[in-house]
């Protein structure tokens, strides 16, 4: 295996009976890279991460994590990784320190070394003052920071984060982001993130892959993916009536690259949105349509996703799942 690759996946597929959750997925993740997997709930993100974590056996294909085959060397893979699943798994009836200590004991880390490592990690995530408080008294953001710190006790080489900030308020989410930035800068750790928060991926990841219906539709750095879209701005128009005449008129404008109808609105990829907006508005009115509202923004990863999949990502709240049976497994098959 290439020693520079933390993860190598080749034609990985997972089927649940007649349902194909992940289909012929291939990609590499470099050591020290912050790699993101984007997609809506049901796209195959959690199924993929469970296969890489050895919690699900692939139907076909190969995957190597830290040089170890997930099929043939599951025990060694588990020793090399840390996993933060969607569901909160810390024990509410234990203190923050006790949760960390129990985890360290599972990995056989000896007394003094374990205590020093826990103290360092609690300091790093800003929880030293609450270390002896029951986790039941923690906020959602504090608990998520504890769970990330906990999986670092045994010094994993690769950290898997499955929707790590789902359900958190924006302030707590940014606290977690800042911690992850410091983590990868300080420890040269490889981080594999699955998320459907586009801002999260754009802020944190060196490269991202967008998955939809079990397949990777595009992959690259956020800047590369945005640069690959037509135009450099998106104008969103809410109109009273979207007719074929209007769509034709907009499509014939020289600065317009693409027009996508979305319910009662139009998403228009253009060059120099601010400068060309007055011309666009004149064209809409000339076509006999009435504008209710208009907005202009630069291309984002959300626009990349819409361009390649034809739909937007909806920020859905996490379902309550167990560590072994949950979002990655159809419930009627996983029970």
Rosetta blueprint (number, residue, H / E / L):
1 X L
2 X L
3 X L
4 X L
5 X E
6 X E
7 X E
8 X E
9 X E
10 X E
11 X E
12 X E
13 X E
14 X E
15 X E
16 X E
17 X L
18 X L
19 X E
20 X E
21 X E
22 X E
23 X E
24 X E
25 X E
26 X E
27 X E
28 X E
29 X E
30 X E
31 X L
32 X L
33 X L
34 X E
35 X E
36 X E
37 X E
38 X E
39 X L
40 X L
41 X L
42 X L
43 X L
44 X L
45 X H
46 X H
47 X H
48 X H
49 X H
50 X H
51 X H
52 X H
53 X L
54 X L
55 X L
56 X L
57 X L
58 X L
59 X L
60 X E
61 X E
62 X E
63 X E
64 X E
65 X E
66 X L
67 X L
68 X E
69 X E
70 X L
71 X L
72 X L
73 X L
74 X H
75 X H
76 X H
77 X H
78 X H
79 X H
80 X H
81 X E
82 X E
83 X E
84 X E
85 X L
86 X L
87 X L
88 X L
89 X L
90 X L
91 X L
92 X L
93 X L
94 X L
95 X E
96 X H
97 X H
98 X H
99 X H
100 X H
101 X H
102 X H
103 X H
104 X H
105 X H
106 X H
107 X L
108 X L
109 X L
110 X L
111 X H
112 X H
113 X H
114 X H
115 X H
116 X H
117 X H
118 X H
119 X H
120 X H
121 X H
122 X H
123 X H
124 X H
125 X L
126 X L
127 X L
128 X H
129 X H
130 X H
131 X L
132 X L
133 X L
134 X E
135 X H
136 X H
137 X H
138 X L
139 X L
140 X H
141 X H
142 X H
143 X H
144 X H
145 X H
146 X H
147 X H
148 X H
149 X H
150 X H
151 X L
152 X L
153 X L
154 X L
155 X L
156 X L
157 X L
158 X E
159 X E
160 X E
161 X E
162 X E
163 X L
164 X L
165 X L
166 X L
167 X L
168 X L
169 X L
170 X H
171 X H
172 X H
173 X H
174 X H
175 X H
176 X H
177 X H
178 X H
179 X H
180 X H
181 X H
182 X H
183 X H
184 X H
185 X H
186 X H
187 X H
188 X L
189 X L
190 X E
191 X E
192 X E
193 X E
194 X E
195 X E
196 X L
197 X L
198 X H
199 X H
200 X H
201 X H
202 X H
203 X H
204 X H
205 X L
206 X L
207 X E
208 X E
209 X E
210 X E
211 X E
212 X E
213 X L
214 X L
215 X E
216 X E
217 X E
218 X E
219 X E
220 X E
221 X L
222 X H
223 X H
224 X H
225 X H
226 X H
227 X H
228 X L
229 X L
230 X L
231 X L
232 X L
233 X E
234 X E
235 X E
236 X E
237 X E
238 X E
239 X E
240 X L
241 X L
242 X L
243 X L
244 X H
245 X H
246 X H
247 X H
248 X H
249 X H
250 X H
251 X H
252 X L
253 X L
254 X L
255 X L
256 X E
257 X E
258 X E
259 X E
260 X E
261 X E
262 X E
263 X L
264 X L
265 X E
266 X E
267 X E
268 X E
269 X E
270 X E
271 X L
272 X L
273 X H
274 X H
275 X H
276 X H
277 X H
278 X H
279 X H
280 X H
281 X H
282 X H
283 X H
284 X H
285 X H
286 X H
287 X L
288 X L
289 X L
290 X L
291 X E
292 X E
293 X E
294 X E
295 X E
296 X E
297 X E
298 X E
299 X L
300 X L
301 X H
302 X H
303 X H
304 X H
305 X H
306 X H
307 X H
308 X H
309 X H
310 X L
311 X L
312 X L
313 X L
314 X L
315 X L
316 X L
317 X L
318 X L
319 X L
320 X L
321 X L
322 X L
323 X L
324 X L
325 X L
326 X L
327 X L
328 X L
329 X L
330 X L
331 X H
332 X H
333 X H
334 X H
335 X L
